[in-house]
């Protein structure tokens, strides 16, 4: 033990002791046996801070009753195991494990690193019932999660841009997102020279909802036979699946369904044609493909389809920008399963900040 103790807060030496104390700490196991140590330490008179605990190399003063090496071990385990699994393995309270993990995460990820490639993607993730969401911002090129914020409102994104250095804002060339007005409002407010690109997968997903709406309407058609009704009721996933993902036994069922119902056949064909818009090359070709699709869609005279056409027309500026900036949010969509896994292992304790830190840890980007 050093002759002149050092204050753990400011690092200054103190020449006078206040009192001696003892503390029992959990340490790394010896085989299967639990291991504890008794630590003797001093409280000191610090000339700057007053009465403080001396600096300890063994544990964090004021922290959980574990040694530093056990805390590091817990943090390493939490990268691969749930909190409960780590707590059971070490015979510790789950709150102790979570707090140690969060402490390390805050040191590594609490400060937002705003550096980026010039291309960002924004999306929301559901964090529970009653329409609770978090917003995730990633660097499109590296896949690194830059920021996680509560809700999916304009003020959510305002918090992100407010703290971003102006130099980094000026470097943003394009942002991919859903056709979600609060995000659009915030991006236009802060990023005056940035292209907005509406994600093609969200648009196709939105049209899938139109297809399902028409399917449900057709089910209510009283002129259908009982057999036709049964076919329609079991057809939801057949209609929403991409053709290439259909199983062999599903293909003839889909063919029968489309022969059975003219309206569903029309919208299913439109779904395939909608995807082709983003396969066009160049601004003029994409614009022509979009115009042709909208014209064909209106010919169906189906109200949900016509409503969808109006929505595309309203947001077409962000569809056409794909010709110059072919980015999307699929990298974020691809992280969903992993985020759900994180939610099961960490978010179950209802700590949004901790959940956000775990997401950042899981997606550090390409190195």
Buried (B, 14 or more C-beta within 10 A) or exposed (E): EEEEBBBBBEEBBBEEEBEEEEBEBBBEBEEEEEEEEEBEBBBBBBEEBEEBBBBBEBBBBEBBBBBBEBBBBBBEBBEEBBBBBBBEEBEBEBEBBBBBBBBBBEEEBEEBBBEBBBBBBBBBBBBEEEEEBBBBBBBBBBBBBBBBBBBBBBEBBBBBBEEBEEEBBEBBBBBBBBBBEBBBBBBEEBBEEBBBBBBBBBBBEBBBEBBBBBBEEBBEEEEBEEEBBEBBEEBBEBBBBEEEEBEEEBEEBBEEBBEBBEBBEBBBEBBEBBBEBBEBEEEEEBBEBBEEBBEBBEEBEBEBBBEBBEBBEEBBEBBBBBBEBEBBBBBBBEBEEEBEEBBEBBBEEEBBEBBBBBBBBBBBBEE
